[in-house]
Amino acid sequence: MSLIQFIFSNGASNILVSLKLVPILAALAVIFLPAWKVNTIRRISLIASLITFLLSLIIWILFDPSTADFQFRYQMEIYSGIGNLFNFSFGFGIDGINLWLILLTTFLTLICILIGWQIPASLEIKGPEYLKTYCLIFLIMEVILIGAFSAQDLLVFYLFFEAVLIPMFLLVGIYGSKPRNIRAAYKMFIYTLIGSLPMLVGVLIVYFQCGSTDWHILNTSYFSPSRQIILFVLWFISFGVKTPLIPLHGWLPETHSNAPTGGSIILAGILLKLGTYGFFRWSISLFPLACIYFSPVVYVICLIGIIYVSLITLRQIDVKKIVAYSSIAHMGCCLLGMFAFNIVGLEGSLLMMIGHGVVSPGLFLCIGILYDRYKTRVVYYFSGLAQVMPVFSTLLLILTMANISLPVLSPTFAAEMLIFTSVFLVNKLVAVLAASSMVLTGAYALLLYCRICFGNTKLVYIQKYSDLNRREFAALIPFCILSILIGVYPSLILDTSHASVAYALMCYNM
């Protein structure tokens, strides 16, 4: 039976199965191919990621936004053969909350494989075996991320939540900027691994109380106020490290500054969303009393992340660190909307996750393009690029305007308006202070763009300039198009999430 016949033979559930099956089959093919067959490995990886992206588009087209039920569901059962011991059954499905995160995962994986097409220019390596490993890492990471976002079982979500650390560790350690790439890889791994251990304790507590970790059973279970507080704290630490929130953010700037371009794209676009998605899917729905109890603390942490980190960003000279610190501020704003406890804030947070997942990877791709050419990320060495790289400067301008939430050009503008409106209904002072992020973001983003693109060209440091080639243009232009599309028509995302977000809020009110 061909793959196309399998996808459409036994119902819609096979589409979600195929979404994981295609990159798995591609990874197996790459494993058994000799490393010197570089062109074959590249084509298999690119075609597989393209097919996976097209399958995710089919899911979006067939998705029914009128229901909050999980769609494209399939159930997996594991039997140990020892009575009922070690027998597991868990499901996967898609609703209006994780639909766009899965679409974003497949899209960014395709872009990451495309920008790693050249060696050694893009990967800074010697030998074809590194390209094989590079493609394998992204194909495996795609499967893990799709599994994490579509999991309907808490334990399965935790396993995928942890498993993504391994390919990311290899990506930073092997392909990162030397000589600090190994230090950055270990720092990221240790930070996020230790930070995730409290969640494992929380998963065990939930299992021993409910006898299951299935989403549907947990959603109808009762947790006492004291137990909710304990579980919320445990999960807040784990999700807070992954998001990341102040003061758990120490690993992010160094990881970004030493990661390869593809690593920064997938880290900013998807991996940070695992933390906010965990808050959205699990913490807020299961522990409503604890969320209300700790909401003042969350507001303070988010405000510190928005204001303090934005001021730190103004002092940075590493271009990658500037964009990395801005991610912390945006994720703090995203969490504020969730803890406003109304549908406007929740939908604004979801839109912020997707908008940031488009804009921030586009900026990291721009930085990667500069680094591939000139081998530096220090902002001092760049000036006057608008004169010698006009196409690059134009696309960077679009993404910079999107990053500062300029109306029409930015998908985060509508998200911030929804978030600030929802927070204003709860706490006016918090909303006013949070809104200052728009001014601070404009300050460091516009300052960065002016230093890079305007002024006199510094031929003392860089003698040869070249604009975007066709491959780089093909990788960068989708970010600009999506940014404008979502900025003009945010209902593209919001219309598919109304029912699921309303159901999550209903579970919270229960």
C-alpha positions in Angstrom: 0.0 0.0 0.0 1.4 3.4 -1.0 1.7 6.2 1.5 -1.1 8.2 -0.2 -3.4 5.2 0.0 -2.6 4.7 3.7 -3.2 8.4 4.5 -6.7 8.4 3.0 -7.8 4.8 3.5 -9.0 4.5 7.1 -10.2 7.9 8.0 -8.7 11.2 9.2 -6.7 9.7 12.0 -4.2 8.3 9.5 -3.2 11.8 8.5 -1.9 12.5 12.0 -0.1 9.1 12.0 1.5 10.0 8.6 2.6 13.4 10.0 4.9 11.4 12.2 5.5 8.5 9.9 7.0 10.5 7.0 9.9 12.1 8.9 10.5 8.7 10.7 10.8 6.9 7.3 13.0 9.7 6.0 15.3 9.5 9.1 15.7 5.7 8.6 16.5 6.2 4.9 19.1 8.8 5.8 20.6 6.6 8.5 21.3 3.7 6.0 22.6 6.0 3.3 26.4 6.5 3.2 27.5 10.0 4.3 29.2 10.8 1.0 25.8 10.7 -0.9 25.2 14.3 0.1 22.8 15.3 -2.6 20.6 12.2 -2.0 20.5 12.9 1.8 19.6 16.6 1.2 16.8 15.7 -1.2 15.3 13.0 0.9 15.3 15.3 4.0 13.9 18.3 2.1 11.1 16.3 0.3 10.1 14.5 3.5 9.9 17.8 5.4 7.9 19.3 2.5 5.5 16.3 2.5 5.0 16.7 6.2 4.3 20.4 5.9 1.7 19.7 3.1 0.1 17.0 5.4 -0.2 19.6 8.1 -1.9 21.9 5.7 -4.4 19.1 4.8 -5.1 18.8 8.5 -5.8 22.6 8.7 -8.1 22.4 5.6 -10.1 19.5 7.0 -10.1 20.8 10.6 -13.6 21.6 11.9 -13.4 24.8 14.0 -17.0 24.5 15.3 -16.1 21.8 17.8 -13.8 21.7 20.8 -13.3 18.0 20.6 -9.9 16.5 19.6 -9.9 15.6 15.9 -7.8 13.3 13.8 -7.5 11.1 16.9 -5.8 7.8 17.1 -5.1 5.5 20.1 -1.9 3.6 20.8 -1.9 0.6 23.0 1.2 -1.2 24.4 0.8 -4.6 26.0 3.6 -6.1 28.1 2.2 -9.6 28.3 2.4 -9.6 32.1 -1.3 -9.4 32.9 -2.4 -5.8 33.3 1.0 -4.7 34.5 2.8 -2.2 32.2 0.0 -2.1 29.8 -0.5 1.4 28.4 -3.0 3.1 26.2 -2.7 6.7 25.2 -4.1 8.9 22.5 -3.1 11.7 20.2 -5.3 14.4 18.6 -5.5 17.9 17.4 -7.7 20.8 18.5 -7.8 24.5 17.9 -5.0 25.1 20.4 -2.2 22.8 19.1 -3.2 23.0 15.4 -1.2 26.1 14.6 1.8 24.9 16.8 2.0 21.8 14.7 1.7 23.8 11.5 4.5 26.0 12.8 6.7 23.0 13.6 6.4 21.5 10.1 7.0 24.9 8.5 10.1 25.7 10.5 11.6 22.3 10.0 11.3 22.7 6.3 13.1 26.1 6.5 15.8 24.7 8.8 16.6 21.9 6.3 16.6 24.4 3.5 19.1 26.8 5.1 21.4 23.8 5.9 21.6 22.9 2.2 25.1 24.2 1.7 28.2 22.8 3.3 30.4 24.1 4.8 29.1 27.6 4.4 25.9 27.2 6.4 27.1 24.6 8.8 30.8 25.6 9.2 31.9 22.0 9.1 34.4 19.8 7.3 33.0 16.6 5.8 29.7 15.3 4.5 28.9 13.2 7.6 27.9 16.4 9.4 25.2 17.1 6.9 23.8 13.6 7.5 23.7 14.2 11.2 22.2 17.7 10.7 19.3 16.4 8.7 18.7 13.5 11.1 18.5 15.8 14.1 15.8 18.0 12.5 13.8 15.0 11.3 13.8 13.4 14.7 13.1 16.7 16.4 10.1 17.2 14.2 8.6 13.9 15.2 9.2 14.7 18.9 7.6 18.1 18.7 4.5 16.9 16.9 4.2 14.2 19.5 4.5 16.7 22.3 1.9 19.1 20.9 -0.6 16.3 19.9 -0.3 14.1 23.1 -3.5 13.7 25.1 -1.7 11.9 27.9 0.3 13.8 30.5 3.0 11.2 30.9 3.5 11.0 27.1 3.6 14.8 26.9 6.3 14.8 29.6 8.4 12.1 27.7 8.3 14.2 24.5 8.9 17.4 26.6 12.1 15.9 27.8 13.2 14.0 24.7 13.5 17.2 22.6 16.6 18.1 24.8 18.7 15.4 23.2 18.6 16.5 19.5 18.9 20.2 20.6 21.9 19.4 22.7 23.6 17.7 19.7 22.7 20.5 17.4 24.3 23.2 19.6 27.2 21.0 20.6 28.2 19.9 17.1 27.2 22.8 14.9 27.4 25.8 17.3 29.8 28.7 17.2 33.2 27.6 18.7 34.7 27.8 21.2 31.7 28.2 23.6 29.3 25.9 21.9 30.0 22.9 24.2 29.5 25.1 27.3 26.3 26.5 25.9 25.0 23.0 25.0 25.7 21.6 28.5 24.2 24.7 30.1 21.0 24.4 28.2 20.8 20.6 28.8 21.4 20.9 32.6 19.2 23.9 33.1 16.2 22.4 31.3 16.7 18.8 32.5 16.9 19.8 36.2 14.1 22.3 35.7 11.9 19.5 34.3 12.3 17.1 37.2 9.7 18.8 39.4 7.2 18.2 36.6 8.0 14.4 36.8 7.2 14.5 40.5 3.9 16.3 39.7 3.0 13.7 37.1 3.5 10.9 39.6 1.3 12.7 42.2 -1.4 13.1 39.6 -1.2 9.5 38.6 -1.4 8.1 42.1 -4.4 10.3 42.8 -6.4 9.7 39.6 -5.0 6.3 38.5 -4.5 7.7 35.0 -2.7 10.5 33.2 -5.2 10.8 30.3 -6.3 14.3 29.5 -10.0 13.5 29.5 -9.9 11.8 32.9 -7.7 14.5 34.5 -10.1 17.2 33.2 -13.0 15.7 35.2 -10.9 15.0 38.3 -10.9 17.1 41.5 -7.7 18.3 43.1 -7.9 19.9 46.5 -6.7 23.5 46.9 -3.6 22.4 48.8 -2.7 19.8 46.2 -3.3 22.3 43.4 -0.8 24.7 45.0 1.8 22.0 45.2 1.3 20.8 41.7 1.2 24.3 40.3 4.5 25.2 41.9 6.2 22.0 40.6 4.9 22.5 37.0 5.5 26.3 37.1 9.2 25.7 37.6 9.4 23.2 34.7 7.4 25.3 32.3 9.0 28.5 33.5 12.5 27.2 32.6 11.4 26.2 29.1 9.5 29.4 28.4 11.8 31.0 29.9 10.8 33.3 32.8 12.9 35.5 35.0 15.0 34.3 36.9 15.1 30.9 35.1 16.3 32.4 31.8 20.0 32.2 32.2 20.5 29.4 29.6 18.6 31.1 26.7 20.9 34.0 25.6 24.1 31.9 25.6 22.4 29.0 23.8 21.1 31.4 21.1 24.4 33.2 20.6 26.3 29.9 20.2 23.7 27.8 18.3 23.7 27.5 14.5 21.1 29.4 12.5 18.8 26.4 12.3 19.1 25.8 16.0 18.1 29.4 16.9 15.2 29.2 14.5 13.7 26.0 16.0 14.5 27.1 19.5 12.8 30.5 19.2 10.0 29.4 17.0 9.0 26.1 18.7 10.9 25.0 21.8 10.0 28.0 23.8 6.4 27.4 23.0 6.5 24.0 24.8 6.6 26.0 28.1 3.7 28.3 27.2 1.7 25.4 25.7 2.2 23.5 28.9 0.8 26.4 30.9 -2.1 26.7 28.5 -3.0 23.0 28.2 -2.2 21.6 31.6 -1.6 24.1 34.4 -4.5 26.6 33.8 -7.1 23.9 33.0 -6.3 21.5 35.9 -5.3 23.9 38.7 -7.6 27.0 38.5 -7.6 27.8 42.2 -3.8 27.7 42.3 -3.6 29.9 39.2 -5.8 32.5 41.0 -3.7 32.2 44.2 -0.4 32.7 42.4 -1.6 35.2 39.8 0.0 38.3 41.6 3.4 36.5 41.7 3.0 35.6 38.0 2.2 39.2 37.2 5.3 40.5 39.0 7.6 37.9 37.2 6.1 38.7 33.8 6.5 42.5 34.4 10.1 42.1 35.4 10.7 39.9 32.3 9.1 42.6 30.1 10.7 45.7 31.5 14.0 44.6 33.0 15.0 42.3 30.1 14.1 45.0 27.6 16.4 47.4 29.3 19.2 44.8 29.3 18.6 44.3 25.6 19.5 47.9 24.9 23.0 47.3 26.3 23.8 44.2 24.1 26.3 44.3 21.3 25.8 40.7 20.1 23.0 40.8 17.5 21.8 37.3 18.4 21.5 38.1 22.1 19.4 41.2 21.3 16.8 39.0 19.5 17.1 36.3 22.2 16.4 38.7 25.1 13.4 40.1 23.2 12.0 36.5 23.2 11.9 36.6 27.0 9.9 39.8 27.0 7.4 38.5 24.4 6.9 35.2 26.3 6.3 37.2 29.5 3.6 39.2 27.7 2.1 35.9 26.5 1.9 34.5 30.0 0.2 37.7 31.2 -2.7 37.0 28.8 -3.2 33.5 30.1 -3.4 34.6 33.7 -6.1 37.2 32.9 -8.5 34.3 33.0 -10.8 35.4 30.2 -11.2 34.2 26.6 -9.7 37.5 25.2 -6.5 37.0 27.0 -6.2 33.3 26.2 -6.8 33.9 22.5 -4.3 36.8 22.6 -1.7 34.5 24.2 -2.2 31.8 21.5 -1.9 34.4 18.8 1.3 35.8 20.4 2.8 32.3 20.4 2.2 31.9 16.7 3.2 35.5 15.8 6.4 35.3 17.8 7.1 31.9 16.2 7.0 33.6 12.8 8.8 36.9 13.5 11.6 35.8 15.8 12.9 32.9 13.6 12.8 35.3 10.6 15.1 37.6 12.5 17.5 34.8 13.5 17.6 33.8 9.9 18.6 37.3 8.9 21.4 37.2 11.5 22.5 33.8 10.3 22.8 35.1 6.8 25.0 37.9 8.0 27.2 35.6 10.0 27.6 33.1 7.2 29.1 35.9 5.1 31.1 38.0 7.6 31.8 35.6 10.5 30.8 38.1 13.2 27.7 39.0 15.1 29.1 42.1 16.8 26.8 45.0 15.8 29.8 47.4 15.7 31.2 45.9 12.5 28.0 46.4 10.5 26.9 49.7 9.0 25.3 50.9 5.7 24.0 47.5 4.5 21.0 49.2 2.9 23.5 50.5 0.2 25.1 47.2 -0.6 22.4 44.6 0.4 19.1 46.3 -0.5 17.0 43.1 -0.7 18.2 41.9 2.6 17.7 45.3 4.2 14.1 45.5 3.0 13.2 42.0 4.3 14.9 42.8 7.6 12.9 46.0 7.9 9.6 44.2 7.5 10.6 41.7 10.2 11.9 44.5 12.5 8.6 46.4 12.1 6.8 43.1 12.9 9.0 42.6 16.0 7.9 46.0 17.4 4.2 45.2 16.7 3.6 47.7 14.0 0.0 47.4 12.8 -0.6 45.5 9.5 3.0 44.3 9.3 3.0 42.5 12.7 1.1 39.4 13.8 1.9 40.3 17.4 0.1 43.7 17.2 -3.4 42.1 17.5 -2.1 39.7 20.1 -0.7 42.4 22.3 -4.0 44.4 22.0 -6.0 41.4 23.1 -3.6 40.7 26.0 -3.4 44.2 27.2 -7.2 44.6 27.0 -7.8 41.4 29.0 -5.2 42.3 31.6 -6.7 45.8 31.9 -10.0 44.3 32.9 -8.2 42.5 35.8 -5.5 44.9 36.9 -5.1 48.3 35.3 -1.6 49.0 36.7 -0.2 45.7 35.4 -1.7 46.5 32.0 -0.2 50.0 31.8 3.3 48.7 32.9 3.1 45.8 30.4 2.2 48.2 27.6 5.5 49.9 28.1 7.0 46.9 26.4 5.9 48.3 23.1 8.0 51.4 23.6 11.1 49.5 24.9 10.8 46.9 22.0 10.7 49.8 19.5 13.8 51.3 21.1 16.1 48.4 20.8 14.7 47.0 17.6 14.9 50.3 15.7 18.3 51.0 17.2 19.6 47.7 15.9 18.2 48.2 12.4 19.6 51.7 12.1 23.1 50.5 13.2 23.1 47.7 10.7 21.5 49.2 7.7 22.1 52.9 7.8 25.3 55.0 8.1 28.5 54.6 6.1 29.6 51.2 5.0 32.5 50.1 7.1 35.0 48.8 4.5 37.7 48.8 7.1 36.3 45.6 8.6 34.3 44.1 5.7 35.6 44.5 2.1 33.2 42.3 0.2 29.4 42.5 0.4 26.8 40.2 -1.3 23.0 40.3 -1.2 20.7 37.4 -0.8 21.0 34.4 -3.1 18.0 32.5 -4.4 18.0 29.9 -1.6 18.3 32.5 1.1 15.5 34.6 -0.4 13.3 31.5 -0.7 13.9 30.7 3.0 13.4 34.3 4.2 10.4 35.6 2.1 7.8 33.2 3.7 8.4 34.8 7.1 7.7 38.2 5.7 4.6 37.0 3.8 3.2 35.2 6.9 3.9 38.1 9.1 1.9 40.5 6.9 -0.8 37.9 6.3 -1.4 37.3 10.0 -1.0 41.0 10.8 -3.7 41.9 8.3 -6.0 38.9 9.0 -5.4 37.6 12.5 -8.8 35.8 12.3 -7.1 33.2 10.2 -5.8 31.8 13.5 -8.4 33.0 15.9 -11.4 31.6 14.0 -10.0 28.0 14.4 -9.3 28.4 18.1 -12.6 30.0 19.5 -14.3 26.7 20.4 -11.1 25.1 22.0 -10.2 28.1 24.0 -13.8 28.6 25.2 -13.8 24.9 26.3 -10.4 25.4 28.1 -11.9 28.4 29.9 -15.0 26.4 30.8 -12.9 23.7 32.3 -11.1 26.5 34.3 -14.4 27.9 35.6 -15.5 24.4 36.7 
